[in-house]
Amino acid sequence: MVYLRTKIIRDNEYVYLVKSVWDSKKKTSKQEIVKYLGSASKVSISDIPKQHITEKIIINILTMQNKHAF
């Protein structure tokens, strides 16, 4: 499963595409960064890799973000 994670660094918000991976040794999940997408205000659907473009959570978040940008 992939999702978007944001980080705030020096009052700027940045977005990362992240996936959850099971760590069988520690018996817990961990997150791996798939791709750095850039500044949150400039992220668009075209920045998402094609294999993850159909994830509903990604589309919903980007749609909500665009509504708040206007």
C-alpha positions as CSV (number, residue, x, y, z in Angstrom):
1,M,0.0,0.0,0.0
2,V,1.3,3.5,-0.9
3,Y,0.2,6.8,0.5
4,L,1.4,10.4,0.7
5,R,3.3,11.7,3.7
6,T,4.1,15.3,4.3
7,K,6.9,16.8,6.3
8,I,7.2,20.4,7.4
9,I,10.8,21.7,7.2
10,R,11.4,25.4,8.1
11,D,7.7,26.3,7.6
12,N,7.6,24.6,4.1
13,E,5.6,21.5,3.5
14,Y,7.1,18.7,1.4
15,V,5.4,15.6,0.1
16,Y,6.8,12.0,-0.2
17,L,5.2,8.9,-1.8
18,V,5.7,6.2,0.8
19,K,4.9,2.5,1.0
20,S,4.4,0.2,4.0
21,V,6.7,-2.9,4.1
22,W,6.5,-5.7,6.6
23,D,9.7,-6.3,8.6
24,S,9.6,-10.0,9.4
25,K,12.5,-9.9,11.8
26,K,11.0,-7.1,14.0
27,K,7.4,-8.3,13.2
28,T,6.3,-4.8,12.5
29,S,5.7,-2.6,9.5
30,K,8.1,0.1,8.3
31,Q,7.8,2.8,5.8
32,E,10.0,3.2,2.7
33,I,10.1,6.4,0.6
34,V,9.2,5.5,-3.0
35,K,9.7,9.0,-4.4
36,Y,10.2,12.6,-3.2
37,L,7.5,14.6,-4.9
38,G,8.6,18.1,-3.9
39,S,6.9,21.1,-2.4
40,A,3.2,20.4,-1.4
41,S,1.9,23.5,-3.3
42,K,3.4,22.2,-6.6
43,V,2.6,18.5,-6.4
44,S,0.3,17.2,-9.2
45,I,-1.1,13.9,-10.3
46,S,1.6,13.8,-13.0
47,D,4.3,13.5,-10.3
48,I,3.0,10.1,-9.2
49,P,4.6,7.1,-10.8
50,K,2.3,5.3,-13.2
51,Q,2.1,2.0,-11.2
52,H,0.7,4.0,-8.2
53,I,-1.6,6.4,-10.1
54,T,-4.7,4.3,-9.6
55,E,-4.5,4.2,-5.7
56,K,-7.7,5.8,-4.5
57,I,-6.0,7.3,-1.4
58,I,-3.5,9.2,-3.7
59,I,-6.2,10.6,-6.0
60,N,-8.4,11.6,-3.0
61,I,-5.6,13.5,-1.3
62,L,-4.5,15.3,-4.4
63,T,-8.1,16.3,-5.2
64,M,-8.6,17.6,-1.7
65,Q,-5.3,19.5,-1.8
66,N,-6.2,21.2,-5.1
67,K,-9.6,22.3,-3.7
68,H,-7.8,24.0,-0.8
69,A,-5.3,25.7,-3.1
70,F,-7.9,27.9,-4.7
